[in-house]
Amino acid sequence: MTKMKIYTHEEVLDNLIGKKGTPARDAHDQRIQEFIIGEAIKSTRKEQHLTQAQLGELLGVNKSEVSRIEKGKNLTFATIVKVFKALGAKTASLDLGAGFGKVALW
């Protein structure tokens, strides 16, 4: 009986996309982060029983722009702040890791 090698998620990414710090891996990791932020926005919008059109009105953009934001497209820091403020986030902080701690964004 032959043993089957089991790979970690990190090993699969290293082999298929590239190791951390390479341009391809950095781009992949950035797309994943943008997707996660978009999903968080969509989830929060739905929890508040808002349509994309209604959120768009709060933001001053059309429904199709909200759709792009929820897909992680056209995300800038300013857009993210604007969306979370429109959704009622009172505060936000950024964790800069060991030695730096958290920084309040607003």
N, CA, C and O atoms as a GROMACS GRO file, in nm:
protein
  424
    1MET      N    1   0.084  -0.117   0.000
    1MET     CA    2   0.000   0.000   0.000
    1MET      C    3   0.089   0.125   0.000
    1MET      O    4   0.181   0.135   0.081
    2THR      N    5   0.063   0.217  -0.089
    2THR     CA    6   0.141   0.339  -0.096
    2THR      C    7   0.076   0.446  -0.011
    2THR      O    8  -0.046   0.458  -0.004
    3LYS      N    9   0.160   0.523   0.052
    3LYS     CA   10   0.110   0.634   0.133
    3LYS      C   11   0.086   0.754   0.044
    3LYS      O   12   0.166   0.785  -0.045
    4MET      N   13  -0.024   0.821   0.068
    4MET     CA   14  -0.056   0.941  -0.008
    4MET      C   15  -0.004   1.062   0.070
    4MET      O   16  -0.029   1.076   0.190
    5LYS      N   17   0.068   1.148   0.002
    5LYS     CA   18   0.121   1.269   0.065
    5LYS      C   19   0.008   1.368   0.082
    5LYS      O   20  -0.071   1.390  -0.009
    6ILE      N   21   0.000   1.427   0.198
    6ILE     CA   22  -0.099   1.530   0.226
    6ILE      C   23  -0.027   1.663   0.231
    6ILE      O   24   0.075   1.678   0.298
    7TYR      N   25  -0.080   1.760   0.159
    7TYR     CA   26  -0.021   1.893   0.151
    7TYR      C   27  -0.103   1.992   0.232
    7TYR      O   28  -0.225   1.982   0.238
    8THR      N   29  -0.036   2.087   0.294
    8THR     CA   30  -0.105   2.196   0.363
    8THR      C   31  -0.155   2.296   0.260
    8THR      O   32  -0.110   2.296   0.145
    9HIS      N   33  -0.245   2.378   0.301
    9HIS     CA   34  -0.296   2.484   0.213
    9HIS      C   35  -0.181   2.574   0.166
    9HIS      O   36  -0.173   2.611   0.049
   10GLU      N   37  -0.094   2.607   0.259
   10GLU     CA   38   0.020   2.693   0.227
   10GLU      C   39   0.112   2.628   0.122
   10GLU      O   40   0.160   2.696   0.031
   11GLU      N   41   0.135   2.498   0.134
   11GLU     CA   42   0.218   2.426   0.036
   11GLU      C   43   0.153   2.426  -0.102
   11GLU      O   44   0.222   2.440  -0.203
   12VAL      N   45   0.023   2.410  -0.105
   12VAL     CA   46  -0.047   2.411  -0.234
   12VAL      C   47  -0.034   2.549  -0.299
   12VAL      O   48  -0.005   2.559  -0.418
   13LEU      N   49  -0.055   2.654  -0.220
   13LEU     CA   50  -0.040   2.790  -0.274
   13LEU      C   51   0.103   2.814  -0.321
   13LEU      O   52   0.124   2.871  -0.428
   14ASP      N   53   0.200   2.773  -0.241
   14ASP     CA   54   0.341   2.790  -0.279
   14ASP      C   55   0.370   2.722  -0.413
   14ASP      O   56   0.438   2.779  -0.498
   15ASN      N   57   0.318   2.602  -0.432
   15ASN     CA   58   0.346   2.525  -0.554
   15ASN      C   59   0.269   2.576  -0.675
   15ASN      O   60   0.322   2.579  -0.785
   16LEU      N   61   0.143   2.617  -0.655
   16LEU     CA   62   0.060   2.657  -0.769
   16LEU      C   63   0.071   2.804  -0.805
   16LEU      O   64   0.064   2.839  -0.923
   17ILE      N   65   0.089   2.891  -0.705
   17ILE     CA   66   0.088   3.034  -0.732
   17ILE      C   67   0.225   3.096  -0.710
   17ILE      O   68   0.267   3.184  -0.785
   18GLY      N   69   0.294   3.050  -0.608
   18GLY     CA   70   0.426   3.105  -0.576
   18GLY      C   71   0.437   3.130  -0.427
   18GLY      O   72   0.336   3.138  -0.356
   19LYS      N   73   0.557   3.142  -0.381
   19LYS     CA   74   0.581   3.166  -0.239
   19LYS      C   75   0.544   3.309  -0.202
   19LYS      O   76   0.541   3.398  -0.286
   20LYS      N   77   0.515   3.329  -0.072
   20LYS     CA   78   0.484   3.463  -0.022
   20LYS      C   79   0.598   3.558  -0.060
   20LYS      O   80   0.715   3.523  -0.050
   21GLY      N   81   0.560   3.677  -0.103
   21GLY     CA   82   0.659   3.777  -0.142
   21GLY      C   83   0.684   3.782  -0.292
   21GLY      O   84   0.745   3.877  -0.341
   22THR      N   85   0.637   3.680  -0.366
   22THR     CA   86   0.652   3.686  -0.512
   22THR      C   87   0.536   3.768  -0.568
   22THR      O   88   0.430   3.774  -0.506
   23PRO      N   89   0.553   3.831  -0.683
   23PRO     CA   90   0.446   3.914  -0.740
   23PRO      C   91   0.314   3.839  -0.760
   23PRO      O   92   0.207   3.893  -0.731
   24ALA      N   93   0.321   3.715  -0.809
   24ALA     CA   94   0.198   3.640  -0.833
   24ALA      C   95   0.125   3.610  -0.702
   24ALA      O   96   0.003   3.621  -0.695
   25ARG      N   97   0.200   3.573  -0.600
   25ARG     CA   98   0.138   3.541  -0.471
   25ARG      C   99   0.083   3.667  -0.405
   25ARG      O  100  -0.026   3.664  -0.348
   26ASP      N  101   0.157   3.777  -0.412
   26ASP     CA  102   0.108   3.903  -0.355
   26ASP      C  103  -0.023   3.945  -0.421
   26ASP      O  104  -0.115   3.990  -0.353
   27ALA      N  105  -0.030   3.931  -0.554
   27ALA     CA  106  -0.152   3.966  -0.626
   27ALA      C  107  -0.267   3.875  -0.584
   27ALA      O  108  -0.380   3.920  -0.565
   28HIS      N  109  -0.239   3.747  -0.571
   28HIS     CA  110  -0.341   3.651  -0.527
   28HIS      C  111  -0.392   3.687  -0.388
   28HIS      O  112  -0.512   3.693  -0.366
   29ASP      N  113  -0.300   3.711  -0.294
   29ASP     CA  114  -0.338   3.744  -0.158
   29ASP      C  115  -0.419   3.873  -0.153
   29ASP      O  116  -0.512   3.884  -0.074
   30GLN      N  117  -0.384   3.971  -0.236
   30GLN     CA  118  -0.458   4.098  -0.243
   30GLN      C  119  -0.601   4.074  -0.291
   30GLN      O  120  -0.696   4.130  -0.237
   31ARG      N  121  -0.616   3.990  -0.395
   31ARG     CA  122  -0.752   3.958  -0.445
   31ARG      C  123  -0.835   3.889  -0.339
   31ARG      O  124  -0.955   3.915  -0.327
   32ILE      N  125  -0.774   3.802  -0.262
   32ILE     CA  126  -0.846   3.733  -0.154
   32ILE      C  127  -0.892   3.834  -0.050
   32ILE      O  128  -1.007   3.828  -0.007
   33GLN      N  129  -0.806   3.925  -0.010
   33GLN     CA  130  -0.844   4.026   0.088
   33GLN      C  131  -0.957   4.115   0.037
   33GLN      O  132  -1.049   4.148   0.111
   34GLU      N  133  -0.949   4.153  -0.090
   34GLU     CA  134  -1.055   4.236  -0.149
   34GLU      C  135  -1.187   4.160  -0.152
   34GLU      O  136  -1.293   4.217  -0.127
   35PHE      N  137  -1.182   4.030  -0.182
   35PHE     CA  138  -1.302   3.947  -0.182
   35PHE      C  139  -1.363   3.942  -0.042
   35PHE      O  140  -1.484   3.956  -0.027
   36ILE      N  141  -1.280   3.922   0.060
   36ILE     CA  142  -1.328   3.913   0.198
   36ILE      C  143  -1.393   4.044   0.241
   36ILE      O  144  -1.498   4.042   0.305
   37ILE      N  145  -1.332   4.157   0.207
   37ILE     CA  146  -1.391   4.287   0.241
   37ILE      C  147  -1.525   4.304   0.170
   37ILE      O  148  -1.622   4.348   0.231
   38GLY      N  149  -1.531   4.268   0.042
   38GLY     CA  150  -1.656   4.277  -0.033
   38GLY      C  151  -1.765   4.191   0.028
   38GLY      O  152  -1.880   4.234   0.038
   39GLU      N  153  -1.730   4.070   0.070
   39GLU     CA  154  -1.827   3.981   0.134
   39GLU      C  155  -1.874   4.038   0.267
   39GLU      O  156  -1.992   4.025   0.302
   40ALA      N  157  -1.785   4.101   0.342
   40ALA     CA  158  -1.822   4.163   0.470
   40ALA      C  159  -1.921   4.277   0.447
   40ALA      O  160  -2.017   4.294   0.522
   41ILE      N  161  -1.897   4.355   0.343
   41ILE     CA  162  -1.988   4.464   0.309
   41ILE      C  163  -2.124   4.409   0.270
   41ILE      O  164  -2.227   4.458   0.317
   42LYS      N  165  -2.126   4.308   0.184
   42LYS     CA  166  -2.252   4.248   0.140
   42LYS      C  167  -2.329   4.190   0.258
   42LYS      O  168  -2.450   4.211   0.271
   43SER      N  169  -2.260   4.117   0.344
   43SER     CA  170  -2.323   4.054   0.459
   43SER      C  171  -2.384   4.159   0.551
   43SER      O  172  -2.497   4.143   0.597
   44THR      N  173  -2.310   4.266   0.578
   44THR     CA  174  -2.359   4.372   0.666
   44THR      C  175  -2.479   4.443   0.603
   44THR      O  176  -2.576   4.474   0.672
   45ARG      N  177  -2.472   4.467   0.472
   45ARG     CA  178  -2.585   4.531   0.402
   45ARG      C  179  -2.710   4.445   0.415
   45ARG      O  180  -2.818   4.497   0.445
   46LYS      N  181  -2.696   4.315   0.394
   46LYS     CA  182  -2.811   4.225   0.403
   46LYS      C  183  -2.865   4.216   0.545
   46LYS      O  184  -2.987   4.211   0.564
   47GLU      N  185  -2.776   4.214   0.645
   47GLU     CA  186  -2.819   4.211   0.784
   47GLU      C  187  -2.904   4.333   0.818
   47GLU      O  188  -2.993   4.327   0.903
   48GLN      N  189  -2.875   4.445   0.751
   48GLN     CA  190  -2.948   4.568   0.774
   48GLN      C  191  -3.070   4.580   0.681
   48GLN      O  192  -3.136   4.684   0.677
   49HIS      N  193  -3.097   4.474   0.607
   49HIS     CA  194  -3.212   4.469   0.515
   49HIS      C  195  -3.210   4.583   0.413
   49HIS      O  196  -3.313   4.643   0.383
   50LEU      N  197  -3.090   4.612   0.362
   50LEU     CA  198  -3.075   4.714   0.259
   50LEU      C  199  -3.053   4.647   0.124
   50LEU      O  200  -2.985   4.544   0.116
   51THR      N  201  -3.110   4.705   0.020
   51THR     CA  202  -3.080   4.661  -0.116
   51THR      C  203  -2.952   4.731  -0.161
   51THR      O  204  -2.906   4.826  -0.098
   52GLN      N  205  -2.895   4.683  -0.269
   52GLN     CA  206  -2.778   4.751  -0.325
   52GLN      C  207  -2.814   4.894  -0.365
   52GLN      O  208  -2.734   4.985  -0.349
   53ALA      N  209  -2.934   4.912  -0.417
   53ALA     CA  210  -2.977   5.046  -0.457
   53ALA      C  211  -2.986   5.138  -0.335
   53ALA      O  212  -2.946   5.254  -0.342
   54GLN      N  213  -3.039   5.088  -0.224
   54GLN     CA  214  -3.050   5.170  -0.103
   54GLN      C  215  -2.912   5.206  -0.048
   54GLN      O  216  -2.890   5.320  -0.008
   55LEU      N  217  -2.820   5.110  -0.046
   55LEU     CA  218  -2.684   5.142  -0.001
   55LEU      C  219  -2.620   5.242  -0.097
   55LEU      O  220  -2.550   5.333  -0.054
   56GLY      N  221  -2.645   5.224  -0.225
   56GLY     CA  222  -2.594   5.319  -0.323
   56GLY      C  223  -2.642   5.461  -0.296
   56GLY      O  224  -2.566   5.556  -0.311
   57GLU      N  225  -2.769   5.476  -0.257
   57GLU     CA  226  -2.822   5.609  -0.224
   57GLU      C  227  -2.746   5.669  -0.106
   57GLU      O  228  -2.714   5.788  -0.106
   58LEU      N  229  -2.718   5.587  -0.004
   58LEU     CA  230  -2.643   5.635   0.112
   58LEU      C  231  -2.502   5.679   0.074
   58LEU      O  232  -2.446   5.772   0.133
   59LEU      N  233  -2.445   5.610  -0.025
   59LEU     CA  234  -2.307   5.638  -0.067
   59LEU      C  235  -2.299   5.744  -0.176
   59LEU      O  236  -2.192   5.801  -0.200
   60GLY      N  237  -2.412   5.771  -0.242
   60GLY     CA  238  -2.410   5.864  -0.355
   60GLY      C  239  -2.358   5.800  -0.483
   60GLY      O  240  -2.301   5.867  -0.569
   61VAL      N  241  -2.378   5.667  -0.495
   61VAL     CA  242  -2.338   5.595  -0.616
   61VAL      C  243  -2.455   5.510  -0.663
   61VAL      O  244  -2.554   5.494  -0.591
   62ASN      N  245  -2.444   5.455  -0.784
   62ASN     CA  246  -2.553   5.372  -0.834
   62ASN      C  247  -2.537   5.226  -0.789
   62ASN      O  248  -2.434   5.186  -0.734
   63LYS      N  249  -2.641   5.148  -0.814
   63LYS     CA  250  -2.646   5.008  -0.772
   63LYS      C  251  -2.530   4.927  -0.831
   63LYS      O  252  -2.474   4.842  -0.763
   64SER      N  253  -2.495   4.954  -0.956
   64SER     CA  254  -2.388   4.877  -1.019
   64SER      C  255  -2.253   4.901  -0.950
   64SER      O  256  -2.168   4.811  -0.946
   65GLU      N  257  -2.231   5.020  -0.897
   65GLU     CA  258  -2.107   5.048  -0.824
   65GLU      C  259  -2.106   4.970  -0.692
   65GLU      O  260  -2.001   4.920  -0.652
   66VAL      N  261  -2.220   4.961  -0.625
   66VAL     CA  262  -2.228   4.881  -0.502
   66VAL      C  263  -2.198   4.735  -0.534
   66VAL      O  264  -2.128   4.668  -0.459
   67SER      N  265  -2.250   4.686  -0.645
   67SER     CA  266  -2.222   4.549  -0.687
   67SER      C  267  -2.073   4.528  -0.706
   67SER      O  268  -2.019   4.426  -0.663
   68ARG      N  269  -2.005   4.622  -0.770
   68ARG     CA  270  -1.859   4.611  -0.791
   68ARG      C  271  -1.785   4.612  -0.657
   68ARG      O  272  -1.691   4.535  -0.637
   69ILE      N  273  -1.829   4.698  -0.567
   69ILE     CA  274  -1.766   4.705  -0.435
   69ILE      C  275  -1.781   4.571  -0.363
   69ILE      O  276  -1.686   4.522  -0.303
   70GLU      N  277  -1.901   4.513  -0.368
   70GLU     CA  278  -1.926   4.386  -0.301
   70GLU      C  279  -1.850   4.270  -0.364
   70GLU      O  280  -1.831   4.166  -0.302
   71LYS      N  281  -1.806   4.287  -0.487
   71LYS     CA  282  -1.724   4.185  -0.553
   71LYS      C  283  -1.575   4.210  -0.530
   71LYS      O  284  -1.490   4.137  -0.581
   72GLY      N  285  -1.545   4.315  -0.452
   72GLY     CA  286  -1.406   4.347  -0.422
   72GLY      C  287  -1.338   4.427  -0.531
   72GLY      O  288  -1.215   4.433  -0.536
   73LYS      N  289  -1.414   4.486  -0.619
   73LYS     CA  290  -1.358   4.567  -0.728
   73LYS      C  291  -1.362   4.715  -0.689
   73LYS      O  292  -1.447   4.756  -0.610
   74ASN      N  293  -1.272   4.793  -0.744
   74ASN     CA  294  -1.269   4.938  -0.721
   74ASN      C  295  -1.258   4.974  -0.573
   74ASN      O  296  -1.305   5.080  -0.532
   75LEU      N  297  -1.196   4.887  -0.492
   75LEU     CA  298  -1.184   4.916  -0.350
   75LEU      C  299  -1.063   5.003  -0.323
   75LEU      O  300  -0.950   4.968  -0.357
   76THR      N  301  -1.089   5.115  -0.263
   76THR     CA  302  -0.983   5.201  -0.211
   76THR      C  303  -1.010   5.217  -0.063
   76THR      O  304  -1.119   5.186  -0.015
   77PHE      N  305  -0.911   5.264   0.008
   77PHE     CA  306  -0.931   5.287   0.150
   77PHE      C  307  -1.046   5.385   0.173
   77PHE      O  308  -1.129   5.363   0.260
   78ALA      N  309  -1.050   5.491   0.094
   78ALA     CA  310  -1.156   5.592   0.109
   78ALA      C  311  -1.294   5.530   0.085
   78ALA      O  312  -1.390   5.562   0.156
   79THR      N  313  -1.305   5.441  -0.014
   79THR     CA  314  -1.433   5.375  -0.042
   79THR      C  315  -1.474   5.286   0.074
   79THR      O  316  -1.590   5.286   0.114
   80ILE      N  317  -1.380   5.210   0.127
   80ILE     CA  318  -1.410   5.120   0.238
   80ILE      C  319  -1.460   5.199   0.358
   80ILE      O  320  -1.559   5.162   0.420
   81VAL      N  321  -1.391   5.308   0.391
   81VAL     CA  322  -1.432   5.393   0.504
   81VAL      C  323  -1.572   5.447   0.479
   81VAL      O  324  -1.657   5.443   0.569
   82LYS      N  325  -1.597   5.498   0.360
   82LYS     CA  326  -1.728   5.555   0.327
   82LYS      C  327  -1.839   5.450   0.341
   82LYS      O  328  -1.946   5.480   0.395
   83VAL      N  329  -1.814   5.329   0.294
   83VAL     CA  330  -1.915   5.223   0.301
   83VAL      C  331  -1.943   5.184   0.445
   83VAL      O  332  -2.058   5.176   0.486
   84PHE      N  333  -1.838   5.161   0.522
   84PHE     CA  334  -1.861   5.119   0.660
   84PHE      C  335  -1.926   5.230   0.744
   84PHE      O  336  -2.005   5.200   0.833
   85LYS      N  337  -1.894   5.354   0.717
   85LYS     CA  338  -1.961   5.463   0.786
   85LYS      C  339  -2.109   5.468   0.746
   85LYS      O  340  -2.195   5.489   0.831
   86ALA      N  341  -2.138   5.448   0.618
   86ALA     CA  342  -2.276   5.447   0.571
   86ALA      C  343  -2.355   5.332   0.633
   86ALA      O  344  -2.476   5.343   0.654
   87LEU      N  345  -2.285   5.222   0.662
   87LEU     CA  346  -2.350   5.106   0.723
   87LEU      C  347  -2.358   5.117   0.876
   87LEU      O  348  -2.407   5.027   0.943
   88GLY      N  349  -2.308   5.230   0.928
   88GLY     CA  350  -2.324   5.256   1.070
   88GLY      C  351  -2.210   5.213   1.160
   88GLY      O  352  -2.226   5.209   1.281
   89ALA      N  353  -2.094   5.181   1.104
   89ALA     CA  354  -1.979   5.144   1.187
   89ALA      C  355  -1.936   5.268   1.265
   89ALA      O  356  -1.901   5.370   1.205
   90LYS      N  357  -1.938   5.259   1.396
   90LYS     CA  358  -1.903   5.374   1.481
   90LYS      C  359  -1.752   5.396   1.489
   90LYS      O  360  -1.705   5.510   1.493
   91THR      N  361  -1.676   5.286   1.492
   91THR     CA  362  -1.531   5.296   1.499
   91THR      C  363  -1.470   5.183   1.417
   91THR      O  364  -1.536   5.085   1.384
   92ALA      N  365  -1.345   5.200   1.384
   92ALA     CA  366  -1.271   5.094   1.316
   92ALA      C  367  -1.125   5.110   1.353
   92ALA      O  368  -1.077   5.221   1.376
   93SER      N  369  -1.055   4.998   1.358
   93SER     CA  370  -0.912   5.003   1.388
   93SER      C  371  -0.838   4.908   1.296
   93SER      O  372  -0.896   4.813   1.242
   94LEU      N  373  -0.712   4.934   1.282
   94LEU     CA  374  -0.626   4.852   1.198
   94LEU      C  375  -0.520   4.791   1.289
   94LEU      O  376  -0.450   4.862   1.360
   95ASP      N  377  -0.509   4.657   1.287
   95ASP     CA  378  -0.410   4.588   1.369
   95ASP      C  379  -0.280   4.581   1.291
   95ASP      O  380  -0.272   4.513   1.188
   96LEU      N  381  -0.178   4.650   1.339
   96LEU     CA  382  -0.049   4.656   1.271
   96LEU      C  383   0.047   4.548   1.319
   96LEU      O  384   0.163   4.544   1.277
   97GLY      N  385  -0.001   4.460   1.406
   97GLY     CA  386   0.081   4.347   1.448
   97GLY      C  387   0.167   4.376   1.569
   97GLY      O  388   0.160   4.482   1.630
   98ALA      N  389   0.248   4.277   1.602
   98ALA     CA  390   0.333   4.284   1.721
   98ALA      C  391   0.424   4.406   1.716
   98ALA      O  392   0.484   4.438   1.614
   99GLY      N  393   0.431   4.473   1.829
   99GLY     CA  394   0.519   4.589   1.838
   99GLY      C  395   0.454   4.719   1.797
   99GLY      O  396   0.501   4.827   1.834
  100PHE      N  397   0.344   4.711   1.721
  100PHE     CA  398   0.279   4.833   1.675
  100PHE      C  399   0.138   4.848   1.733
  100PHE      O  400   0.094   4.960   1.759
  101GLY      N  401   0.068   4.737   1.753
  101GLY     CA  402  -0.066   4.742   1.810
  101GLY      C  403  -0.169   4.789   1.710
  101GLY      O  404  -0.149   4.784   1.589
  102LYS      N  405  -0.281   4.835   1.765
  102LYS     CA  406  -0.393   4.880   1.682
  102LYS      C  407  -0.393   5.031   1.668
  102LYS      O  408  -0.358   5.103   1.761
  103VAL      N  409  -0.434   5.077   1.550
  103VAL     CA  410  -0.444   5.219   1.522
  103VAL      C  411  -0.590   5.248   1.487
  103VAL      O  412  -0.648   5.182   1.401
  104ALA      N  413  -0.650   5.346   1.554
  104ALA     CA  414  -0.788   5.384   1.524
  104ALA      C  415  -0.794   5.452   1.389
  104ALA      O  416  -0.715   5.542   1.360
  105LEU      N  417  -0.888   5.408   1.305
  105LEU     CA  418  -0.904   5.468   1.173
  105LEU      C  419  -1.003   5.584   1.177
  105LEU      O  420  -0.986   5.684   1.107
  106TRP      N  421  -1.107   5.570   1.260
  106TRP     CA  422  -1.202   5.679   1.285
  106TRP      C  423  -1.274   5.650   1.413
  106TRP      O  424  -1.359   5.729   1.454
   0.00000   0.00000   0.00000
